[in-house]
Amino acid sequence: MNYGALSLLPPIVAVILAIRSRNVILSLFCGGFVGVMIFCGGNPFLAVKSMIGDYLFVQLTDSYNAGVIVLVVFIGGFIKLMEKSGGAQAFSQSVYRYVNTKLKAQMCAWAGGILIFFSDLGTPLLVGPVFRPLFDKLKISREKLAWVLDSTSSPVAILIPFIGWGVYIMGLIQAEFENLGVAESDYTTFVRAIPFQFYAILAIIMIPLVAFTKLDFSQMKKAEMRAGKENRAADLVKEEIVHETRNGYSLKHAKPIMVILPIVVVFVTLFVTLAPLGFPFAKVDGNAFRVALTMGYFFGAVVLMALIFLFKVMDFNETFKVYVGGMKGMTDVAITLILAWSLGKMISGLGTAGFIVRFLQDMSFSASLVPAAIFLFGAFISFSTGSSWGTFAIMMPLAIPMAQAFGIPFYIAVGAVLSGGLFGDHCSPISDTTILSSTGAECDLVEHIKTQLPYAAVNGIIAFIAYIIAGLTGSEAALGFAVVALVVVMAVLNRITAARLAGGE
């Protein structure tokens, strides 16, 4: 049956509610409920029955989906242990003696953000408090630290396939492949999309570019000039890991090895388990990959718990409580996934993507502009909702069918969805990572947004142009253009800002 324009209602309802309520779970549920109401001819009783029996139960009992949820739960336990163990702080403090210049401080904070790749929300709260005293001492603005934290949290996490972000995204991709009957690997598509995640890559590259060249511009340059005149170091009290000592256990006993060794264990387990299957050079079955990754996070957690107990950081009961608490904390992610899968199935059944494609074809919309359009729409939703994950759930069921219809490679469309969601999230004042980055750096949220927005806008504009190039060529060369363009634009903007500041003095 052809539902025509009526098929647009579920995603429209989901988007509007997400913007108004900023509640992703509520938005996805209501969007899905509208979909089954259409299927059931407006009967609310049958709609509830269908929503539960034909969609939620089916998605939850699917073997692929169940594997993803189990993996997400194990990742949650591992991440929470990492955040609470004190190992990240101990690792960062161990480099203090070698960091005595602005360049070194910025590069170490950047490296620290990349090291805590397993938790986008953990980066601001772990790296921020550790490097804040050092930035104050060297007269680097806290706005600069907040920007570094924000640019190494989500932008790093979104590029890695074997953590919560990657697992979540691959789950959305696979659901659409199944809806379309496409025999593609979600893992392969995600990996091939990495060079097309232009915004994330530009955000990460911009930090060392600024640090080495001192090419600050706009509001950030003003913040750096203010920091150079302040003397916060005089008021600093050396920050140390503080924790109540109970029965000889304390976070002060944490060691850097508590970060390094568990992560090594995760990698080793993953490669040892999958190497006989040809990984990473050959295509590996998705189920085998998820099993190996779940094993890796389990063994990594066991090793970390052993180190926590060995170094007398926490007793076993407290450690296990933290681990289980981390698992419980992934409930929202699991619910979001189930609702996203259900909404995607409904959108597929209603023919929403097909309707949009036919409309664009009738308008003579160029196929080469599809990635750029996906990027812009994703950025709008993410900025309005403050949620990149919610944006992915709404956009993936639309972007992948559009890519198939217009002959665009799936990985380019996926890269556009991810970059658009991240760009909007980076600019949004209601984004959790934006708020936590200002919290971790102890700088005013408005000041953080004011100083970061020009940098984000530069990356966003370049990414938009790069998606037009990618749509025309289908080549990774678009990434090369984006990087070169960033260097040139940064140099030009720095000169313009310097001239304006000189003229105002």
C-alpha positions, 0 to 999 in steps of 0.5 A, spaced: 500 500 500 502 507 498 501 511 504 504 517 500 505 524 504 502 520 510 508 516 511 512 522 513 508 523 519 512 518 524 519 521 523 516 528 523 513 527 529 519 524 532 523 530 530 518 535 533 518 531 539 525 531 540 526 538 539 520 540 544 521 535 549 529 533 548 527 526 550 529 521 545 526 515 548 519 519 548 520 522 541 522 515 538 516 511 542 511 517 539 514 517 532 513 509 532 506 509 535 504 514 530 506 509 525 502 503 527 496 508 528 497 509 520 497 501 519 491 500 524 487 505 521 487 509 527 485 504 532 489 506 538 487 499 542 490 495 536 496 500 535 498 498 542 497 491 541 501 491 534 507 496 537 508 491 543 507 484 539 509 486 532 515 491 533 518 491 540 518 484 542 520 482 535 526 487 535 528 485 542 528 477 540 532 478 534 538 474 535 542 480 532 539 485 536 540 481 542 547 480 541 548 488 540 544 489 547 548 484 551 555 487 548 552 494 550 551 492 557 558 489 558 561 496 555 557 500 560 560 496 566 567 496 563 567 504 562 564 505 569 570 501 572 575 505 568 571 512 570 571 510 577 578 507 578 582 513 578 587 510 573 586 516 568 587 521 573 593 517 575 596 517 568 595 524 567 598 526 573 604 522 571 606 526 565 605 533 569 613 533 570 614 533 563 609 538 561 612 545 562 610 549 555 603 551 552 604 547 546 606 541 551 600 542 555 595 542 549 598 536 546 597 532 552 590 534 554 589 532 546 592 526 547 589 524 554 582 526 550 584 521 545 586 515 550 579 516 554 576 514 547 572 509 550 567 514 554 565 520 550 562 523 557 568 520 561 573 525 557 571 532 560 570 529 567 576 525 567 581 529 563 578 536 565 580 536 572 587 533 571 589 538 566 585 545 569 591 546 574 596 546 569 592 550 564 591 555 569 599 555 571 601 556 564 596 561 562 592 558 557 584 559 557 579 555 560 575 556 554 581 553 550 581 547 555 573 546 554 574 546 547 579 541 547 575 536 551 569 537 547 573 536 540 576 529 543 570 526 546 564 525 541 569 526 535 574 521 537 568 516 540 564 516 533 570 514 529 571 507 533 567 501 531 568 497 537 566 501 543 559 503 545 558 509 539 560 504 534 556 498 536 550 503 537 551 505 530 552 499 526 546 496 530 542 502 526 546 500 519 544 493 520 537 494 521 536 498 515 540 493 511 535 488 513 529 492 511 532 493 504 534 486 503 542 489 502 547 483 503 552 488 506 556 488 512 555 493 518 562 493 520 565 494 513 560 499 512 562 503 518 569 502 517 569 505 510 565 511 512 570 513 517 574 517 512 567 520 510 566 522 517 569 529 515 567 533 521 569 529 526 576 528 523 577 536 522 575 537 529 580 532 532 586 535 527 584 542 529 587 542 536 594 540 534 594 545 528 592 550 533 597 548 538 603 548 534 601 554 529 598 558 535 592 560 530 587 562 534 581 566 532 575 570 533 572 569 541 578 564 542 583 569 541 580 574 545 579 568 551 587 567 550 589 574 551 585 575 557 588 568 560 595 571 559 593 577 563 590 573 569 594 570 574 590 564 576 596 560 578 597 564 584 590 562 587 591 554 585 591 549 590 595 543 587 589 538 586 590 531 587 586 525 587 581 525 594 578 519 596 576 517 603 580 512 606 577 506 608 580 500 611 586 502 607 583 503 600 583 509 597 583 512 590 590 515 591 593 508 590 591 508 583 596 507 578 597 509 570 597 501 569 590 501 571 588 504 564 593 501 559 593 494 561 585 493 561 585 496 554 591 492 551 587 486 554 581 488 550 585 489 544 589 482 545 582 478 546 579 481 540 585 480 535 586 473 538 579 471 537 578 474 530 585 473 527 583 465 525 578 468 521 582 473 517 581 479 521 582 485 520 584 484 513 578 479 511 570 480 512 568 477 519 561 475 521 558 480 525 556 475 530 563 473 531 565 480 531 560 482 537 562 475 541 569 477 541 568 484 543 564 482 548 569 477 551 574 483 550 570 487 555 569 482 560 576 480 560 578 487 560 573 488 566 576 482 570 583 485 569 581 492 571 577 489 577 584 485 579 588 491 579 583 495 583 583 490 588 591 489 588 592 496 589 587 497 594 583 502 591 576 499 592 574 493 596 571 487 591 564 489 594 565 496 592 568 494 585 563 489 583 557 494 585 561 499 580 561 494 575 554 492 575 552 499 576 555 501 569 551 495 566 545 498 569 546 505 566 546 502 559 538 501 560 537 508 556 541 506 550 538 499 550 531 502 550 533 507 545 536 502 540 529 497 541 525 503 539 530 506 533 529 499 530 522 499 531 521 506 528 526 504 522 522 498 521 515 502 520 518 507 516 520 502 511 513 499 511 510 505 510 515 507 504 517 514 507 524 514 504 521 512 497 516 517 498 522 522 499 526 519 493 520 520 488 519 527 491 526 529 490 527 526 483 521 529 481 524 536 483 530 534 479 534 534 485 542 532 483 544 525 486 551 528 488 547 533 493 544 528 497 550 527 502 550 534 503 543 534 504 543 529 509 549 532 513 545 539 513 538 536 516 542 531 521 546 538 523 539 541 524 536 535 528 542 535 532 543 542 534 535 542 536 535 536 540 542 536 543 542 529 541 547 526 536 544 519 538 537 521 537 539 524 530 542 517 528 536 513 530 532 518 526 536 519 520 539 512 518 532 509 516 532 515 511 539 516 509 540 509 507 534 508 503 536 514 499 543 512 498 540 506 495 535 510 490 540 515 488 546 510 487 550 513 493 555 509 496 552 507 503 558 509 507 558 516 504 551 517 506 553 514 513 558 518 514 554 524 512 549 522 518 554 521 523 558 528 521 551 532 521 549 529 528 556 531 531 556 538 528 549 540 530 551 537 537 557 540 538 554 547 536 548 546 541 548 549 548 543 543 550 548 538 548 550 533 554 558 533 552 558 541 551 555 542 558 560 537 561 566 540 557 565 546 560 564 543 567 570 539 566 574 545 565 570 550 570 569 555 565 562 558 563 557 555 559 556 561 555 563 563 554 565 555 552 559 556 546 562 563 544 569 560 543 567 554 540 562 556 535 566 559 530 571 553 530 565 548 529 562 553 524 569 553 520 569 545 520 562 544 519 562 549 512 568 545 510 565 538 511 559 541 507 563 542 501 567 536 502 560 532 502 558 535 495 565 533 492 564 526 495 557 526 492 560 528 485 566 523 486 565 518 491 572 518 493 576 519 499 580 525 496 574 529 499 578 528 506 584 531 503 581 537 500 577 538 507 584 538 511 588 542 506 582 547 506 582 547 514 589 549 514 588 555 509 582 557 512 585 557 519 591 561 517 586 567 513 582 567 519 588 568 524 590 574 520 583 577 519 583 577 527 590 579 528 588 585 524 582 587 527 585 586 534 591 591 532 586 596 530 582 596 536 588 597 540 
